[in-house]
Amino acid sequence: MIEPNVYITLALASLAGLAMIVAGGLAGWRGWLSLRRMELDHAQDGGHLPVAVSTGSRIEIADLKERIKKLEAIAAGVDL
């Protein structure tokens, strides 16, 4: 026969484990709701996020535009 203390210990350990699972789920739910609120606010603001453009990214964009022009010229049959 098992002592009553073992039952009490198992019950308390199970309850503590369940409380940790519920707390983790609640934190995840709140995070998901916060994400949805941000998405809705973003959609109401017109959907434009402010973007910080650095000098390096501007150079890369200019390089990509130049490559596109070259590829379009090749596709059109123009000799560079």
C-alpha positions in Angstrom: 0.0 0.0 0.0 1.3 3.5 -0.9 1.5 6.1 1.7 -0.8 9.2 1.5 2.2 11.5 1.3 3.1 10.0 -2.1 -0.3 10.8 -3.5 -0.1 14.3 -2.1 3.4 14.8 -3.6 2.3 13.4 -7.0 -0.8 15.6 -7.0 1.2 18.8 -6.2 3.8 18.0 -8.8 1.1 17.4 -11.4 -0.6 20.7 -10.4 2.7 22.6 -10.6 3.4 21.1 -14.1 -0.1 22.0 -15.3 0.4 25.5 -14.0 3.6 25.9 -15.9 2.0 24.7 -19.1 -0.9 27.0 -18.7 1.4 30.0 -17.9 3.4 29.3 -21.1 0.3 29.0 -23.2 -1.1 32.2 -21.8 2.2 34.0 -22.5 2.1 32.7 -26.1 -1.5 33.7 -26.5 -0.8 37.3 -25.3 2.1 37.5 -27.7 0.0 36.3 -30.6 -2.7 38.9 -29.7 -0.1 41.6 -29.6 1.2 40.6 -33.0 -2.3 40.7 -34.4 -2.9 44.2 -32.9 0.3 45.4 -34.5 -0.7 44.0 -37.9 -4.2 45.7 -37.6 -2.6 49.0 -36.6 -0.2 48.7 -39.5 -3.0 48.0 -42.0 -5.0 51.0 -40.7 -2.0 53.3 -41.1 -1.8 52.6 -44.8 0.6 49.7 -44.6 3.8 51.7 -45.0 6.6 51.0 -42.5 9.4 53.6 -42.1 12.5 52.2 -43.7 16.0 53.5 -42.9 18.0 53.5 -46.1 21.7 53.4 -45.7 24.4 54.4 -48.2 25.3 50.8 -48.8 21.8 49.8 -49.7 21.5 52.7 -52.1 24.6 51.6 -53.9 23.3 48.0 -54.1 19.9 49.2 -55.5 21.7 51.4 -58.1 23.9 48.4 -59.1 20.8 46.2 -59.4 19.0 48.8 -61.6 22.1 48.9 -63.8 22.1 45.1 -64.2 18.4 45.1 -65.1 19.1 47.7 -67.8 21.9 45.6 -69.2 19.7 42.5 -69.2 16.9 44.3 -70.9 19.3 45.6 -73.5 20.5 42.0 -74.1 17.0 40.8 -74.4 16.1 43.5 -76.9 19.2 42.6 -78.9 21.1 45.9 -78.4 24.8 45.6 -78.3 26.5 47.4 -75.4 
